Amino acid sequence: MNPLTLWVVLCIFAAVFLYEGYRGYRQTFPSPEDYFLGGRSLGVVAGFFTVMATLFSSFTYLGLPAAHYTQGVAYYALAGNQVLMGLIFYIVGTRLWILGRRGGFLNITDLLAARYESHWVSLVMAVVAVMAIVPYLGAQIRGGGVALSGLSGGAIPFWAGVAYIALIAMIYTMVGGFKSVVRTDVIQGSLMYIGIWLAAIVITQKVGGGFAGVIHKVQETSPAHLSLPGGLNAWTYPLAFSIITMFALGNFTFPQMNQRVMAARSMQTIKWTGTAIAIGGMVLSVPIVFIGLAGFLHYGAGGVKPADMVFPLLTGQFLPWPLAMLVLVGIVAAILSTADSILLSITSIIVKDIWVRYFNPHVDDARITAVSRLMVAVVLISSILVVIYGPPSILALLINVAWPTMFQTFPALIGGLFWQRATKYGAIASIVVGEAVLFSLTMKWWVIPVKGITPAIWGGLFGLAVFILVSLCTKPVSAKTLLTFFGYLDHTKKRAA
């Protein structure tokens, strides 16, 4: 692929998104609610695309095709997490939306601080979020460097791809906030669906004579790629359960997902978006399976190293340049759409729940917005350190660092929303114990003799048990707080009756 053509396309793409960032800036008032939540005006269509664009990142174009290339269709079981995620979004999201509106909360840590009557809960959640999200953001930026380098045959260096992704995401997120992010997510989400389906159709046709041909040839070459536990004999039922559970429940604990719930215009937006997540995720996952299988047929087992390069290599070899450019833009769009959401959500936590809460509680809204824009750059620079020093695999960054770490906050989040007896001591203890179990098992300081269950799941189970036990043994929050967070339920029941 001609490097000059690539750069021209990338510059045009950047200009479009920077313009959208400017339009978002013109529509954004200098207030935290407008900068971080877009004035709580997110509609159904924009809500669907911004959620899908946030969920499907560089992992979609790099990590997932690599997983199907090495393991086969077994990894499609991961798409099951989208169904569970949609259900959680529908049920939990509606309650979170109501409470966010009633209390004027800007993010989940802000809400939990009020629910548990504790700044310490907010601080612990904020620290965990930073620990999980900075590597997650690093994975997106690394993905940009890998993709652009691969598609250009090395003509665009890895560092140049990293710099491109980082600068574009930083500029339009800093300038326009949530409205800019959503405007670009609608474009990015559309490009992602169109590009990846067209690419799968063309690549499978050229490699195996179409979708059915690819399946037939894989059956002849490596039947293990079409069944559990997969080509590497790794995708066992316990592991499938672990990964699906971790991704589905962990997804909702990420601040960028909670942010979209709180930004929704109405409860109907939440319900429709939850339904669409379940369907849209499964639909987008299908072509990725076939791209990975086509890569296995064409390059053979172990023929692509690192495996993350399989889709960029197939794109450069088999797609006509207009479609290759569409895939390129789709990859960059997927990376940017996740990176910008992460940037904005973690910035809101650092500024609102650390800087304002502990260091400058009387600051005005305009100052908060200004500091938030500067903090975007600080977070981005931190994530680049992950690119330099972190694991080389996109999949490793997500499965071994980001999701397991954030997953440990699930008991405190769900318990705070649904269990009146939940206490701040239970919430803090559950997170600390969960993270400790996760870290000790990951470091192999001790071993639980049950194969296939990941350390993240064990950490969550231990954390849940501690959460319940400690909450039952400690003093609950005040009646006033319980009325604020659960009183609306009685009102709703009376209206229904």
ZAVOGU-950532 format. One record per residue (C-alpha): x negated, z, y. Coordinates in steps of 0.001 Angstrom, whole numbers. Each point is the difference from the previous one (the first is absolute). Layout:
BEGIN
X/Z/Y
...
END
This chain:
BEGIN
0/0/0
-1463/-1072/3319
-1144/3075/1986
869/-1632/3328
3553/-704/-1156
266/3561/-1241
-1074/1445/3328
2373/-2265/1925
2921/1159/-2158
-1075/3617/316
-299/-275/3771
3479/-1519/285
1353/2733/-2255
-1719/2671/2092
1391/-1485/3215
3561/141/-1373
-333/3645/-980
-1694/1052/3179
2827/-1672/1909
2528/1935/-2091
-1986/3142/777
289/-772/3692
3768/-556/-329
291/3344/-1760
-1969/1608/2819
2379/-1435/2604
2978/1483/-1871
-1547/3439/-640
649/2938/2297
-2876/2501/513
1495/2609/-2313
-1058/1163/-3492
3424/-823/-1466
-177/-3580/1232
-3683/-485/-852
195/1478/-3515
3624/-756/-1006
1063/-2904/2215
2794/2046/1550
1594/461/-3465
1504/-3490/134
-1222/-1542/-3278
2625/-2309/-1543
622/-1115/-3603
-1891/-3321/-47
-2984/1285/1949
145/3215/-2048
-246/-1894/-3290
-2916/-2163/1103
-1960/2813/1600
387/2183/-3109
-972/-2825/-2376
-2862/-1117/2211
-1238/3582/128
281/517/-3769
-1560/-3309/-1059
-3503/-61/1420
-3372/-1487/-998
775/1589/-3378
2652/-2718/-458
-2423/-2904/378
-3157/1567/-1393
580/3121/-2118
3182/-1065/-1812
-1124/-3540/-988
-3246/1608/-1202
1973/2487/-2125
2064/-2787/-1597
-3154/-2084/-489
-1665/2785/-1957
3017/1707/-1613
2777/-2594/-132
3737/478/467
-227/3681/-944
-799/818/3606
3387/-1431/1056
1337/3392/-1059
-1372/1183/3334
2787/-2008/1674
2357/2577/-1471
-1187/2388/2662
1793/-2168/2573
3350/711/-1644
-693/3732/-9
-1386/-233/3530
3185/-1741/1174
2118/2772/-1522
-2092/2701/1689
159/-1873/3286
3802/-175/-305
574/3657/-935
-2808/1877/1734
-218/-2411/2912
3570/625/1123
-591/3749/217
-3322/-483/1770
1638/-2362/2494
2761/2512/836
-2486/2827/529
-2340/-2191/2007
2828/-921/2360
1358/3525/285
-3369/1583/705
-1653/-2828/1939
-2971/13/-2398
-2608/-2755/266
-1589/318/-3440
289/1887/-3275
-2585/2682/842
1880/761/3209
3218/419/-1981
-1540/2193/-2712
-1590/2303/2589
3512/743/1288
1571/176/-3477
-2547/2518/-1293
-392/1782/3365
-3751/-445/-331
-2672/-1918/1881
-2247/563/-3003
2209/-2207/-2177
-293/-2722/2614
-3779/398/167
-473/-100/-3778
2220/-3086/-253
-1897/-1650/2856
-3379/634/-1631
1200/-1388/-3335
1479/-3052/1734
-3296/-747/1726
-1892/438/-3290
2328/-2450/-1749
701/-2542/2714
-3485/-642/1352
-1137/-1287/-3440
3277/-1938/-270
-717/-1668/3334
-3558/-610/-1133
1382/-1826/-3048
1951/-2374/2252
-3002/-782/2173
-2223/-506/-3044
2661/-2330/-1392
-193/-2123/3146
-3734/-382/-351
224/-851/-3713
2816/-2527/477
-1519/-1875/2928
-3419/-104/-1616
1468/-1257/-3279
2248/-2651/1515
-2828/-1386/2116
-2452/-67/-2894
-2162/2506/1831
-136/-2012/3228
1863/2858/1720
-2078/3104/-733
1658/3143/-1300
-858/1878/3193
1640/-2710/2151
3237/281/-1992
-72/3782/379
-568/-296/3757
2837/-2534/387
2576/2157/-1792
-1095/3181/1765
45/-1457/3520
3348/-1800/-270
1785/3004/-1524
-1527/2363/2538
857/-2071/3073
3679/-720/-588
695/3451/-1458
-1677/1718/2941
1851/-2109/2511
3548/-256/-1323
507/2859/-2448
2887/-67/-2478
1861/-2904/1572
-3063/-2229/-246
-586/1097/-3574
3573/-815/-1054
62/-3351/1822
-3168/-1081/-1797
1180/1468/-3328
3040/-2307/-27
-2300/-3024/335
-2534/1398/-2445
2607/901/-2619
1541/-3471/120
-3401/-1681/-359
-838/2268/-2929
3064/-956/-2045
-247/-3727/738
-3759/-271/-460
-335/1899/-3259
2908/-1779/-1715
-1217/-3480/1012
-3532/864/-1084
1226/1202/-3408
2009/-3171/-553
-2927/-2323/801
-2708/2027/-1789
1997/453/-3225
918/-3691/-4
-3641/-1061/239
-1371/2586/-2429
2676/94/-2673
2742/-2504/810
2287/2546/1660
1163/3549/-622
1105/-652/-3603
-3223/-1889/-725
-2115/2904/1211
1869/2433/-2247
-366/-2352/-2995
-3752/-438/516
-607/3701/518
1917/681/-3217
-2403/-2313/-1852
-3122/1339/1735
608/3739/332
3357/1379/-1242
-1043/3445/1210
404/-1250/3571
3743/-350/-630
718/3466/-1374
-691/3680/408
-2598/1505/181
-1452/-3196/1504
-3202/-2001/-118
-2258/3022/462
2113/2179/-2329
375/2391/2935
3625/-229/1174
1464/2583/-2370
3482/1459/432
-1298/3327/1375
-2213/-1843/2497
2884/-2281/1007
2187/3056/599
-2758/1651/2032
-749/-2970/2243
3657/-931/590
883/3605/861
-3009/449/2254
606/-3223/1935
3763/443/352
-12/3636/1067
-3304/-258/1824
1191/-2965/2045
2702/2064/1657
-2416/2765/935
-2122/-2368/2081
685/486/3735
456/-3736/622
3012/-20/-2341
1558/3133/1510
-585/-1546/3418
2186/-2982/-884
2775/2284/-1205
-24/1954/3249
-95/-3208/2051
3145/-1443/-1608
2961/-749/2240
2589/1311/-2460
477/1465/-3447
1174/-3424/-1211
-3426/-1356/837
-1524/2554/-2359
2416/-753/-2823
-338/-3776/235
-3775/242/262
-189/2238/-3076
2034/-2539/-1986
-2122/-2883/1262
-3267/1758/-931
1041/154/-3653
909/-3699/-131
-2638/-1363/2361
-2860/1786/-1727
862/-1402/-3426
412/-3522/1420
-3381/55/1725
-1763/1392/-3071
947/-2926/-2287
-2261/-2720/1500
-2907/2451/116
206/421/-3791
-309/-3755/-511
-2872/-346/2462
-1951/2621/-1960
785/-1664/-3338
-1007/-3403/1393
-3290/1529/1078
-550/1328/-3521
652/-3439/-1492
-2272/-1809/2427
-2930/2397/339
231/1967/-3240
-468/3729/-513
-2784/1297/2199
-443/-3358/1715
812/1402/3446
-1984/2950/1340
1268/1891/1824
3443/-716/-1419
1485/471/3500
-1308/-3522/758
2202/-1790/-2534
2806/-1022/2396
-2308/-1115/2839
-2001/-2090/-2490
3122/-1623/-1464
1238/-712/3513
-3226/-1709/1025
-159/-2066/-3185
3580/-1132/-597
2065/111/3185
131/-2849/2549
-1419/1148/3310
3362/421/1830
1278/2296/-2765
-3367/1713/-269
234/734/3700
3487/1432/-500
-1351/2264/-2752
-2884/983/2258
2396/905/2784
2202/1812/-2510
-2932/2081/-1240
-1063/874/3539
3638/742/875
413/2343/-2982
-3168/1855/915
867/285/3690
3591/1052/-663
-1162/2991/-2022
-2978/818/2198
2042/106/3217
2631/2266/-1569
-2652/2372/-1308
-1755/65/3362
3147/870/1890
1269/2640/-2417
-3257/1910/-391
-555/-144/3752
3380/1641/584
-960/2846/-2334
-3442/577/1495
1266/-107/3580
3365/1742/-348
-731/2533/-2729
-3615/856/741
-933/-854/3593
3325/829/1658
1023/2879/-2272
-3325/1868/81
-1890/-1163/3077
2362/-1332/2666
3618/1098/-620
1152/-611/3583
-1271/-3564/383
2454/-2596/1338
1294/-3037/-1930
-2044/-2567/1912
-3223/1865/-819
947/252/-3701
579/-3759/-128
-3335/-725/1699
-1953/2283/-2332
1808/-1521/-2996
-1272/-3455/940
-3579/1288/110
427/1822/-3311
883/-3307/-1695
-3592/-1128/593
-1427/3289/-1294
1976/-213/-3250
-1011/-3616/-501
-3692/781/403
335/2800/-2557
1560/-2389/-2502
-2874/-2460/416
-2297/2731/-1341
2127/-85/-3165
-610/-3757/-193
-3746/626/170
-307/3022/-2275
3187/-22/-2127
718/-1497/-3465
-395/-3814/-82
3336/-590/-1762
3290/-152/1914
1780/1352/-3058
-2439/2916/-294
527/1020/3623
3759/87/-402
417/1471/-3482
-2900/2472/78
163/1188/3615
2990/-822/2199
3083/364/-2213
-1137/3003/-2080
-915/1937/3134
3286/-665/1792
2054/456/-3164
-820/3724/-23
2188/523/3088
3162/-1206/-1763
1280/3443/-1135
-354/1432/3518
1749/-3028/1525
2921/-223/-2407
349/3769/-298
168/351/3765
2790/-2580/216
2107/1071/-2992
-734/3632/-917
1061/2743/2399
-2154/2584/-1774
-3232/-1924/634
-2513/1943/2108
-3127/-773/1994
-2148/1935/-2454
1383/-2027/-2888
-611/-3259/1870
-3598/819/933
-838/1432/-3428
1421/-3042/-1795
-2079/-2437/2055
-3211/2031/-328
425/503/-3749
1005/-3621/-559
-3038/-1326/1847
-2287/2481/-1780
1278/-1053/-3439
-278/-3670/954
-3578/391/1218
-1195/2119/-2920
1490/-2358/-2604
-1370/-3064/1800
-3468/1601/71
469/894/-3712
-678/3678/619
2690/643/-2581
2083/-2185/-2303
3647/86/-1045
196/-1370/-3576
2905/-2389/622
-1051/-3647/148
1394/-2423/2561
1392/2460/2566
-1979/-402/3211
-1470/2930/1974
2493/-728/2808
2967/776/-2259
-1564/3220/-1274
-722/1059/3565
3610/-705/958
1371/1972/-2960
-2192/3020/693
856/-240/3687
3731/-142/-753
-163/3072/-2226
-1918/1937/2660
2406/-1183/2690
3029/1377/-1855
-1657/3252/-1061
-1505/873/3396
3181/-970/1880
2086/2303/-2195
-2432/2854/614
-240/-330/3789
2331/401/2937
2136/-3058/824
344/-1476/3473
2528/1325/2505
3728/-649/-212
-247/-1986/3239
-2494/-2431/-1509
2062/-334/-3166
3039/-791/2118
-1968/-2658/1884
-1267/-1691/-3159
2910/531/-2388
3015/831/2184
848/-3661/467
654/-209/-3754
2898/2466/247
1347/-1973/2927
-232/-3226/-1999
1778/1555/-3002
2847/1224/2201
401/-3460/1545
32/-1563/-3482
2660/2471/-1120
END
